[in-house]
Amino acid sequence: MREMKRDLVIIGGGPAGLSAAAAARQVGCEDILLIERDRILGGILNQCIHDGFGLHRFGEALTGPEYAQRYIDKVNDAGIETLLGTIVLSMDHERKLTVSSRKGYTRIHAGAVVLAMGCRERTAGAISLPGTRPSGIYTAGAAQNFINLQNIMVGRRAVILGSGDIGLIMARRMTLEGAKVEAVFEILPYASGLPRNIQQCLNDYDIPLHLGTSVIEVHGKDRLSGVTVAEINHFQPVPGTERFVPCDTLLLSVGLIPENELSAGASVKMASGTSGAFVDDTFMTSIPGVFSCGNVLHVHDLVDHVSDEAALAGEFACRYLDGGIYRTDTPIAIEPKTGVRYVLPQQVSGKSDFTLSLRVTEPSRDRAVWVRDGDRKVARKKLVRLHPAEMIRIKVKKEKLETAGKLEVSVQ
């Protein structure tokens, strides 16, 4: 097995990894290695040919490949070393990586590691979809890959289960390719995707969205012939509401899961609310020198926020290598309370400003998110509309943290 040493190793060549690499080089880290399992950089953005990316980061609407290319150019122009077609098999608590490629196995000793592996989709098996297992059932992202990258049409009459953003975007994409999208069925009483995608991908194309409804059975032997749907109450079908919907394609848009098998293998402490790593305000995990960012840390709704977050993680990793970051003995814990599903980071040092990211548990209007230290207000953000699909970010000043013991975040 070959051996090598690198100051900073970044795992994942999608938007998070690219941004972290570019930012680390910009603040002075010279010895950077970016590892990507695919044959090209860019990650999931390569198959996202619709526009809407970059509005916050670049002030213009870009397609996924255009957005990715901005960062690929930064990485290439900076001369950052990349390993493509390479899989990281394992990582230990001493930041030793075992990687595999066509050249064989390599052991890499890293001074610091940035985890940027992204996320994956829930499958039919993951949600225990009832019925037979004919062809024609895809995750929305797999169908997007077939159509946009491989020029393969997946079907002509589709039903979409789940109203996540990828499913909404694929409802429009299937329609534009000449398919008939019968409907989108969402088990929750509200849509899971961004409001702009509801309007632009469903309403603009007269595609119906049925809330509180789900697929309760799949039909077909060789090819999907249809699905049975029913209204859902407390996650159980309501008797008498069943109906058959003929289709040859079922797309699943039922949630994303951070790709943290590598993190778990290294015994990185995980956070139940995000299914990602437990991190502090430098994005460092429970293992010193190992940082996490992007969708492997928590699932984002905007790639611009992924890039912002990953850039900070890259900068902090560089500072760690220079001895400028150390773990405080008395961190300030941050906990979600009423109306908040999760908060990130989960603890902070109190020595610097930071941005708090959170998601609410249910839609509401004209409410405020409060950050409190006991009865003392630390930060507050008033919002006209709050929705679980939209991540909320609140800037917190270090001056407010000088006497803080524990921060609690709630919606009121």
N, C-alpha and C positions, 0 to 999 in steps of 0.2 A: 504494500500500500504506500502510495506517495504521501509525503508530508509537506505542509506549507504553513507559513504564518502570515497573518494579515492583521493590521490594526483594527479595521472595521469591516465586518462582513454583514451585508444586507441580504436577507432571504426574501425573494420575491421581486420581480421586475415589472409589476403593475404600477398604477399611479402612486401608491404609497412608497414603494421601494425606490422608484425613480426620483420622487421628490426628496426623500431622505438622503439619497446619494448626492444629489445636486447641492442640497443645503449643507451637507457635511463638508463637501469639497470647498464650498464658498467660504466657510468659516475656518478653513485651514487644514483639514484632514487630507493628507496626501495618499495614504495607503488604504484604498477602499476596494473591496471586491463585492460585486453585485451578482447574485446567483438567481437564475430563472430556469424553471423546469421546461418551459416552452422553447421553441426554436427562435422566437422573436420576442422583443420587449413590448410592453404595452398592456399586457394582461387582458382583462375582460373588455377594456375599451376598444380593442381591435374589432370586436363584433358589434359594437354599439354605433351603427352608422347614422342614427338620428342626431339632430342637433340639440342644443340646450346646455351643453357642458361649457364651463369657463366663464359664465356670466359674472360670478363673484371674483374669480382669480384674474381674469384677463379683460373683463368688461365687454365681452362679445360672445355670441353664441357659436360654439364649435361642435363639430361631430366628435364622437369618441376617438377615432383614429387621429383627427387633427389635434385634439387635446393631448393625447399621448405623445404625438410627435414633438410637441413643444418641449416636453421633458426628455424625450429620447435625444433630441438635439443637444440639450444642456449636458446630459451625461456623456455623449460622444465628444462634444467640444471640449469638455473638461478632461478627456482622456481616462475616464474611470474604467477600470478593468471589469469585464463581464464574463460570466460563465453561462452560456445558454445550453439548453438541452441537458441540464444538470439537476438532479434531485437530491435534496438534503434528506438523508435517511434517519439521522439522529443527531441530537445535541445533548451534552451533559451540563451539569451545573458549573463546570469550569470553562464553559464556552468552547468545548472541543466538538467540531462538527465532522460527521462522516458523510461524504457526498459520493454520488454515483453518476457516471456519464459513460459515453462510448469509449472513453479513454481508460476506464476502470474506476477503481475506488481511490479516494483521496481523503486524508485526515487533515483538517484545517484547524489551526490553533488561532482563535480570534481574541483580540484585546477587548473588543466590544461587539455586540450583535444587535441588529435591528430586525425584529420579526415583522414582516410585511407580506404574509402569505395570502391575504384576502379571505374570501368566504365561499361557501358552496351552497347549492340549493337543496331543500328537502325533496325527497323523492316519494314515489307512490308507496314504497315500503316504509318510509319514515313516518307516514301519516296513516298507515294501515288501511289503504284504500280498498274498500270491499269489492268483490266481484272477480271476474276472470282477468287474465293477463294477456290480452291480444296486442298486436302491434298498433301503433298510432297514439301511444301515451308517452308524452315527453315532458320534461321540465321546460319551462318557458325559455330558460337560457340555452338549453340544448337545441331547441327549435330555432332560436335566434342564430346560433352558430351554423346550423345546417343551411338556413336560408341566406344569411348575409355573407358567410365566408366560403361555403361549399356549393352554393347555387343549387341546393336541393330543396324542393318544396315538400313540406311534411304532410300536407293534407288539403282538402277542399271544403270541408264543412267542420268547423271547430267549435268546441266548448272550452272555456277557460275557467279553471277552479282556482279561486283566490284572486284578490285584487291588488297584489303587490305591483310595484312599478314595472317590473320586467313583463309581467302578464299583461298589464295595460298597454305597454308599448308594443307587445306582440299582437294584441288585438288589432291595433291599427296596421301593423306590418302585414299581417295575414290578409286583411281587407285590401290593402294596396296591391297585394300580389294576386288578387282575384278570388280569394277564398271567402266563404260565408261564415262569419262569426255569429253563432246563434245567441250567445249571451256570456256574461261573466257572472259567476256565482261566488258569493262571499259569505262565509259562515258567521262572521261578526256582524253586528248591527251598524257598522260604519265601514267605509272603504279603507283599505290598508295603504293605498298609494297616495302620492302627492295630489292635491286638488287640481293642479295644472294638467296632470296626466289624465285625470278623470274627464276634464273638459276636452282636451286636445285629442285624446285617443279613443274615448267612448262617445261622449255627447256629440262631437263634431261628425261622427260617422254613424250615428243612430244605433249604436251597439248597446243593448240593455244591460244594466247592472242590477242584479237581484241580491239584496242584503238579507242576512239571516237565513241564507239558503245554501245548501251544499250538495255535493254528489254523494249519494248513499249506495250506489251500485254501478258497476261497469259491466257492459254487455259486449259480447262478441267472442268468436272462436279464433280465427286467424287474424282478422282485422277488426278494430273497434266498430261496432254498429250503433252504439248509442249509450246514453247514461240515464240513470234514474236520479232525479233531484227531488228534494223535499225541503220544506221550511224547517228550521232548527230552533229549538227552545232548550236552553241550558245544555247545549251540545248533544241533544237527542232529537231525532226526527219527529215531527208532529204528525200523528196518524191522520190520513185523509188528504194530505197535501202533496203526496207523491205524484210525479209525472215523468213521462219518458221523453227525452230529448234526443232525436237521431243526430248522429255525428260520426265522422271517421277519424277525428283527431281530438285528443284531450290534452290541453296544456296545463301544467301545474305551476302555480305561482303562490306557494304556500309557506314562504319564509326562507330565510337565509341563515346559515350556521357558520360562524368563524372557523377557519381551518386551523384548529389548535392541537392537533394530534402531536405535532412536534413539540409544542410548549408543554403539553401534559407529560410527554416522555422525559422531559428534562425536570419535571416536578416544579414547574412554574405555578405559583398560586393563582387560582382562577376565581373569577367573580361570577356568581350565579345570575345576577341580573343582566349581564352582557354576554355571557358564554365566552368571554375573552379574559385576558390576563388582568390581575389586580395590579394597578399601577399608581405611582405618585405623580406629582405635578411636573416631573421631568420625563414622564412616560417610561420610567424604569420599573421593571417587574420585581418580583421577590428575589430574583437572582441578580446580584450586582453586575452591572455591565451589560445586561440584556434588556433591551427596550422593545416596546410593542406599539404599533400604530396602524391606522387605516381600518379596513373591514375585519382584519384578524383580531382587532382589539374590541371594536363594537361596530355594528352595521350602520353605515352612513346612508343618508338619502341624497347627498350632493358630493360629487367627486372633488369639488373645490375645497370642501372642508377636510376631505382626506388629505389633499395636498398640503393644506395649512398645518394640520396635525403632524403629518409625516416630516415636514420640514423642521418643525420643532424637535421631533424625536432625533433626527439626524444631527442637529446642532448640539443637543444634549449629549448624545453619544460621543461626539467629538470632544466636548468639554470633559466628559468622564475620562477619556483617554489622557487628557492633559492634567488630570487630578483636580478639576474644578467642580466636581459633583461628588457628594458623599451623602450617605443616608443619615438623617437626623435621628437621634435617640427618642425624641418625643414628637412624633408626627401628629398632625391634626386630622382626625378621621372625618369623613363626609358620608352621611347616610341619607338615603331617600326616605321621605315620609309621605304624608297624605297626598295622593294624586300623582306621585312620581314613581315611575317604573324602575329607573336606574339613574345613577349619577357617575360621572367620570371626570377627574380621577377620584379614586376612593380614599386617598389620603394626600395631604400636602405638607410641605415643610413650614409654610408660613413666612418664608424668607423672600419670596418674590411674588409678583402678580401672576395670575393664571386664569385660564378660561375654563369655566365649568360647563360640561356638556351633559344634557339630560333628555329623557323622553317622559312624557306624561302617560298616565294609564288609560285615559279616555278623552274623547273630544269635549271641548267646552269653549265658551266665549267670555270675553271681558273678565279675565282672571289675571292674577299676578303670581309669579314664582318668587318665593321668599327664600333667602339663605340666612339662617339665624344661628347665632351662638347663644343658646339658651333663650333669653328674652331680648337679646340685643340683635338689631338688624345689621347684617353684614353686607347684603346686596339684595336688590329687588328689581324685577323686570316685569312690567305690565304688558300684556298681550291681548290683542283683539280676538285672536283665534288660537287655540291650542289644539294640537292633534298628535296622536301617537306616531304618525308617519313623518312628522317634521321634528328634527332634532333642534332643541333650544340651546343656545350658547349664551352664557353670562360671564362677563369679565369681573373678576374679583381682585381688589387692590390689597397689597400686602399690609398696608397701614391698618386695614380692618381686621387683621389676623393676629395682631401683637399679643392679645390676651386670650385668644380663642382656645377652647378646650376641645370641642367637637362641633362640627357644622351639621345642621339639619336642613334639608331642602324640601319644600312643600308647595302645593298649589292652594291658593286661597282666593 
